[in-house]
Amino acid sequence: MLLPFGRDPRARHFNDMQNGSCLLKIQGLRDSVKMAEKRLAEYILDNPEHVTTLTMEQLADSSASSYATIYRFVKKLGYPG
């Protein structure tokens, strides 16, 4: 079952969105990542409140990213996959 990031205990670190620390990490990484990850970073930075309600499938579709890109990016941010 796919749960939104904000409700999935495996992705509890995305609650960092609420205090901004995740967004700061993304801003710091976006210029040093591959193009696909940069597109994902821009989508997240442009839609921070909306992203926390999306499933992985919805995030992949909305950001034109693959699951692999999302996984790599999350790992680069220092969160568990």
N, C-alpha and C positions, 0 to 999 in steps of 0.2 A: 504494500500500500504506500502510495506517495503522499507525504504530508507537506504542507507549506513549511518553508524554512523556519518560521517563527514558532511552529508547533512541534517540529520533529526534534526529539531529544538528541539525535545524532548530529544535528546542526545547531545546537543551542548557542554556539559561539556567534552565530549571525545575529544574536540579540545585541552584539556589540554595535550594531547599526544604531540602536537607540541612543547610545552615548557618544557616537561619532568615531570611536577608535577604529572600527573597521573601515570607515570611509577614509580616515587619515592614512591607513595602511594602503588602501587601494590607490589613493592619490600619489603616494610615495613610490608605488610599483609601476604605475601605468606607462611610464616612459621607458621602462627597461624590460618590458615583456614583448612577446611576439604579437603580430598584428591581430590574430584571433583573440588573444587574451586582452589586448588593448580595447578591442570592440566590446568585449564583455565588461571590462572596467568602466568604460564610458557609459554603457547602458545602466550599470549599477549606480554610478555617480549621478546620472540624470534622473533616476527613478528609485531613490533609496527606500521610500515608504512602501512602494508597490512591490519591490523585490522581496521583501520579507514575507509576503503572502503567496508567493509563487512556488509551485512544485519545481523539481529539477526539469521536468519535461517542459513546463511553461517558460521557465527561465531560458532554456536552450532555444526554444522557438522564438521567444520575444527578442532575444539578443543575437539571434542568428549564430549561435554557438553550439558546439557539440558537448556531450557529456564529458568527454575526455578533456576538452578545453576548460570546462568549469572545474573539474576535479584538479587539474594541474594548477589552475589559478588559486583555488582555495588552499591547496598545499603550500603554494608560494607565499600566501598570506600568513602561514603559520598555523592554520587550523587543520584538524584531522579531516580526512576525506570523508 
